[in-house]
Amino acid sequence: MSKTVLRSLSVALALCLATPAVAEEMGTAAEAQALVKKALAHFKTAGKDKACADFAAAGDFQSKDLYVFVQEIDGIMLCHGKNPALNGKNLAGLKDSDGRAFVAQFIDTVKSKGSGWVDYKWVNASTKKIEPKSSYVEKGDGNIFIGAGIYKP
């Protein structure tokens, strides 16, 4: 075999082996739901301040591209695991690039069903591109809900 053919095969093999690694970097729907449930339990036992600090730190509440966010039913962001600049802001009227008021949909979902999935578009921190996303949100004690989202392929 020529060096060119061997090099081409090596590159092709490397790409095939790299593809599963990229897929593993994306969280699944089941992982997002499990993360939300774990975060709800932690928020309840640790309290707001400790839980929010833990959600923002790399560790148990950030996995792959998954992170936790905590909002009040009125739309105030209590803590965002990846973007603390959103903390304290009322996001109830926030719309995605298609004009979908997805935070209002989060609120409607937790008020009407207690939990569920909401689809919208959001900037993927890894690619810096607006991509389809779906977040699982679940009502907690009092007036809060917790969510985590997955990017859709």
Secondary structure as GFF3:
##gff-version 3
##sequence-region A 1 153
A	DSSP	alpha_helix	3	24	.	.	.	ID=ss1
A	DSSP	alpha_helix	29	46	.	.	.	ID=ss2
A	DSSP	alpha_helix	48	56	.	.	.	ID=ss3
A	DSSP	beta_strand	62	63	.	.	.	ID=ss4
A	DSSP	beta_strand	66	67	.	.	.	ID=ss5
A	DSSP	beta_strand	69	72	.	.	.	ID=ss6
A	DSSP	beta_strand	77	80	.	.	.	ID=ss7
A	DSSP	three_ten_helix	84	86	.	.	.	ID=ss8
A	DSSP	alpha_helix	102	112	.	.	.	ID=ss9
A	DSSP	beta_strand	115	123	.	.	.	ID=ss10
A	DSSP	beta_strand	130	139	.	.	.	ID=ss11
A	DSSP	beta_strand	144	151	.	.	.	ID=ss12
###
